[in-house]
């Protein structure tokens, strides 16, 4: 079981929003919530390995990570199309895209966010 003291990595949850398109039927612009609209939480990270694949005739590295965060009622609003922003010690930002949301030890203990980072984004 994960203890509160192990939640030692600050991350930000970001929600995607789509802007109106002036092209009348074209592709919508995708934007992410700005810093004042994201939830800042403490997480425990477990790196689950990775793989390399080919997308669009280009090699793409993929890394899977499980983020464990404390459950709070507002976190029921987290959706699988959100992403997680993790700032590394070097100061660079890394983005993980949520694939699965699970509740650990019952609904009101811990939330597990399974996410993937691709090196082409």
C-alpha positions, 0 to 999 in steps of 0.5 A, spaced: 500 500 500 502 506 498 503 511 504 502 519 503 509 520 504 510 516 498 506 521 494 513 526 492 512 528 485 508 534 483 504 533 477 499 537 473 492 535 470 490 538 464 484 538 461 483 539 453 478 544 450 477 544 443 476 551 439 471 553 434 474 552 427 473 558 422 474 553 416 466 550 417 467 543 417 475 543 418 479 540 423 478 543 430 484 546 434 486 543 440 488 547 446 490 545 453 488 548 459 493 554 462 496 554 468 491 557 472 486 552 470 489 545 472 489 541 478 496 541 481 497 534 485 502 530 488 503 523 485 507 516 486 510 514 480 511 507 477 515 506 471 512 500 467 517 500 461 516 502 454 517 500 447 518 502 440 514 502 434 513 506 427 507 511 426 507 514 420 513 511 417 517 514 423 520 511 429 516 513 436 518 511 443 513 510 448 513 510 456 508 507 460 507 510 467 502 509 473 501 515 477 498 514 484 494 520 487 490 521 493 482 521 492 478 527 492 471 528 490 473 533 484 478 528 481 471 524 479 471 529 474 478 527 471 477 524 464 481 519 459 482 525 454 486 529 459 494 529 460 499 529 466 504 535 465 511 533 469 516 538 470 523 534 470 529 536 475 532 539 468 526 544 468 523 541 461 516 539 461 514 532 459 507 530 458 503 523 459 496 522 456 491 518 460 489 511 458 486 508 464 483 511 471 482 506 476 480 507 484 485 503 489 482 500 495 475 503 494 473 509 491 475 514 497 482 512 498 487 512 492 486 514 484 491 510 479 492 514 472 495 509 467 498 514 462 503 514 456 508 518 453 510 518 446 517 522 444 514 525 438 509 530 442 
